[in-house]
């Protein structure tokens, strides 16, 4: 049984190369990137290709360090692309208004399928329709692309700090500003947490069946006043 995984996207990229007779990066350039005028998006096919972006990883609680070397060419189709906020806006516009997909294909992509994660619109607690695409969180970088169709709003978050919570908080803040809602600015504190508050948060949390690892568990513990 096939599931939504990185390995499947690597396999899909290989199928594209076999069918088209082109390498993956060239296929994307000719058929998608050039027609959509996305000059700052590409496929890093070789570790020798220069991409001038520095990424950082968290160290312990308060520090950062330069991200370690990673050869993205081994993740062709599943994590080998780089882009910019402007180009990703063009990509989202191209999907929904630019003819990248036929209307029937868009409808199929956004139709809920029982027992399959990652298909269909997300409906927020405010009853807003939204589609969210998470970029690959890996060494030094994380990203997200969010689209509200009824409001024609696209929010692109690109971060060179590999902390998933940062992009989530930035996204919540930007969307709250647009919708005129209250929000709390993102802030970090090195001060130890009160023990009583930590005790309320500590514990074992289990994800639902729609998580990418269904029913997996996460333990939150206190260490020197920090979670």
MIMARZA-589316 format. One line per 4 residues: number of its first residue (from 1); for each residue x, y, z of C-alpha. Coordinates in pm, 1 decimal, m for minus. Layout:
N
NUM> X,Y,Z; ... .
***
This chain:
227
1> 0.0,0.0,0.0; 135.6,341.1,m95.8; 135.1,616.3,164.9; 224.2,983.3,157.8 .
5> 601.3,967.2,203.4; 926.0,1118.3,79.6; 1022.5,793.3,m90.4; 713.6,807.8,m312.5 .
9> 808.0,1155.6,m434.9; 1159.4,1036.3,m517.4; 1001.7,752.1,m714.6; 766.1,995.5,m890.6 .
13> 1060.3,1213.7,m996.2; 1229.7,906.6,m1143.4; 911.7,816.9,m1336.6; 900.1,1172.8,m1474.3 .
17> 1257.4,1134.0,m1598.7; 1183.9,797.2,m1763.6; 865.9,917.3,m1937.3; 994.7,1259.1,m2046.4 .
21> 1349.7,1162.2,m2134.9; 1467.5,1469.8,m1941.3; 1630.6,1505.3,m1603.2; 1398.1,1620.0,m1326.9 .
25> 1534.2,1972.9,m1298.1; 1519.2,2037.6,m1672.1; 1163.7,1901.6,m1692.6; 1049.9,2138.9,m1418.0 .
29> 1228.9,2432.1,m1579.5; 1079.2,2380.5,m1926.0; 725.8,2278.9,m1827.5; 660.9,2476.8,m1508.4 .
33> 920.5,2726.8,m1392.0; 974.9,2915.0,m1718.7; 602.7,2929.9,m1816.4; 516.8,3060.0,m1468.5 .
37> 810.1,3305.6,m1475.7; 975.8,3166.1,m1161.1; 1342.7,3258.5,m1226.1; 1457.6,3210.9,m866.9 .
41> 1331.6,2855.9,m825.1; 1530.9,2550.7,m916.7; 1636.6,2195.0,m849.8; 1967.5,2141.6,m673.9 .
45> 2087.4,1843.8,m872.0; 2444.4,1853.5,m745.8; 2614.8,1945.5,m421.1; 2852.9,2154.3,m634.2 .
49> 2572.2,2393.3,m731.0; 2592.7,2712.3,m525.7; 2282.9,2821.4,m337.3; 2365.1,3130.2,m130.5 .
53> 2153.1,3075.2,178.5; 2275.6,3006.9,530.5; 2068.2,2789.3,760.8; 2077.1,2747.2,1136.8 .
57> 1977.4,2470.5,1377.3; 1878.9,2504.8,1743.5; 2124.7,2401.6,2013.2; 1984.5,2316.5,2355.1 .
61> 1733.1,2584.3,2457.6; 1880.8,2925.3,2381.0; 2149.9,2887.1,2114.6; 2188.1,2838.9,1739.2 .
65> 2460.5,2687.7,1525.2; 2534.5,2671.4,1153.6; 2343.8,2383.1,1000.4; 2544.0,2078.7,902.2 .
69> 2615.6,1990.9,540.2; 2341.8,1803.6,360.1; 2344.7,1681.7,0.1; 1994.1,1765.5,m121.0 .
73> 2053.0,1592.1,m452.7; 1978.7,1257.7,m282.6; 1622.0,1381.1,m224.6; 1532.4,1451.1,m588.0 .
77> 1157.3,1509.8,m600.9; 1111.6,1517.3,m224.6; 1328.1,1801.1,m98.1; 1570.5,1917.8,m364.6 .
81> 1399.3,2242.6,m469.9; 1478.4,2596.1,m359.9; 1264.7,2905.8,m412.3; 1170.2,3256.2,m294.4 .
85> 854.2,3410.0,m151.9; 772.1,3584.8,m481.7; 818.6,3268.5,m686.1; 608.3,3059.6,m447.0 .
89> 327.0,3312.6,m480.0; 349.7,3267.7,m857.1; 338.5,2890.1,m805.9; 18.2,2904.3,m603.9 .
93> m136.7,3144.8,m854.1; m31.5,2913.8,m1135.7; m201.0,2612.4,m976.6; m537.0,2780.2,m923.5 .
97> m552.6,3041.6,m1199.5; m265.0,2979.8,m1438.3; m358.8,2656.9,m1608.2; m100.2,2430.4,m1443.5 .
101> m382.8,2193.0,m1354.1; m714.6,2134.3,m1523.7; m1021.4,2226.2,m1313.4; m1107.8,1858.3,m1276.1 .
105> m762.9,1781.0,m1141.2; m785.6,2064.6,m888.0; m1123.0,1935.5,m773.2; m984.7,1583.7,m735.7 .
109> m680.8,1710.3,m543.6; m898.4,1898.1,m296.6; m1159.4,1628.1,m242.8; m1151.4,1441.5,86.6 .
113> m1062.0,1073.9,55.8; m1147.5,851.3,349.5; m842.4,706.0,519.7; m589.4,911.2,321.2 .
117> m404.8,1205.0,474.4; m319.5,1520.6,285.0; m622.8,1544.9,59.0; m897.9,1806.2,74.9 .
121> m949.1,2152.7,211.8; m878.9,2230.9,575.1; m1164.4,2409.3,752.4; m1038.5,2629.7,1037.1 .
125> m1225.2,2684.7,1364.2; m1338.1,3017.9,1215.8; m1501.0,2818.6,930.9; m1247.8,2946.9,677.1 .
129> m1142.7,2726.8,388.2; m764.7,2694.5,354.4; m501.9,2473.3,196.1; m163.6,2449.4,365.0 .
133> 158.2,2310.8,218.1; 449.2,2242.5,449.3; 800.2,2273.1,316.2; 1055.1,2015.2,416.2 .
137> 1188.9,2092.9,764.8; 1547.5,1978.9,763.0; 1896.0,2107.5,831.8; 1875.6,2484.1,870.5 .
141> 1545.8,2561.9,698.4; 1169.5,2529.2,724.0; 882.4,2677.5,521.8; 509.6,2685.9,458.9 .
145> 272.3,2797.7,183.5; m87.7,2877.5,279.6; m379.7,2977.6,57.6; m723.2,3111.4,156.2 .
149> m933.3,3086.6,m163.9; m1235.3,3289.3,m51.2; m1013.9,3580.9,48.9; m763.0,3529.7,m233.5 .
153> m487.7,3539.4,29.2; m152.6,3362.2,m7.4; 95.5,3358.4,282.2; 450.3,3235.1,223.4 .
157> 682.1,3171.8,518.6; 1049.8,3094.1,455.3; 1276.0,3055.8,757.6; 1646.4,2982.3,780.8 .
161> 1603.0,2855.9,1136.7; 1495.7,2493.9,1159.3; 1230.7,2539.8,1428.0; 886.2,2442.2,1301.8 .
165> 711.3,2642.7,1572.5; 860.2,2968.2,1441.9; 689.1,2947.5,1104.1; 361.4,2841.2,1268.6 .
169> 360.4,3143.6,1498.0; 453.0,3382.1,1215.2; 172.6,3236.7,1001.8; m80.3,3280.3,1282.1 .
173> 29.1,3639.6,1332.6; 12.3,3737.7,965.1; m327.9,3574.5,911.6; m462.3,3740.8,1228.4 .
177> m348.6,4082.9,1102.8; m522.0,4025.4,768.6; m848.1,3911.0,931.1; m842.1,4185.9,1195.7 .
181> m806.7,3942.2,1485.0; m610.1,3971.0,1806.5; m272.7,3800.9,1816.0; 32.0,3774.6,2038.7 .
185> 370.0,3869.8,1885.7; 622.9,3589.4,1870.2; 861.1,3616.8,2163.9; 1125.5,3403.2,2328.3 .
189> 1230.5,3403.7,2690.0; 1530.9,3247.9,2858.3; 1367.6,3281.1,3198.4; 1285.8,2949.3,3369.1 .
193> 919.3,2854.3,3369.5; 730.0,2844.7,3695.8; 722.4,2487.9,3820.7; 345.1,2491.4,3871.8 .
197> 287.0,2593.9,3508.8; 535.4,2335.7,3381.7; 352.5,2067.3,3577.9; 28.6,2151.9,3396.3 .
201> 189.4,2116.1,3053.9; 409.4,1813.6,3113.8; 280.3,1475.8,3005.6; 234.6,1236.6,2716.1 .
205> 43.4,1362.8,2412.3; m94.8,1137.2,2139.5; m164.2,1253.1,1783.3; m473.6,1147.4,1591.4 .
209> m512.2,921.1,1291.5; m464.7,1217.0,1053.4; m106.2,1280.6,1172.7; 167.3,1171.9,930.3 .
213> 266.9,907.7,1187.2; m83.1,809.7,1306.1; m132.3,784.1,1681.7; 232.2,860.6,1756.9 .
217> 311.8,996.1,2102.4; 520.0,1287.6,2229.1; 652.1,1326.2,2581.9; 696.5,1675.7,2728.2 .
221> 921.8,1692.9,3033.1; 1076.9,1967.7,3246.7; 1451.4,2022.0,3264.0; 1608.5,2305.0,3465.3 .
225> 1293.5,2512.7,3443.4; 1242.6,2460.9,3069.9; 1016.4,2226.5,2875.7 .
***
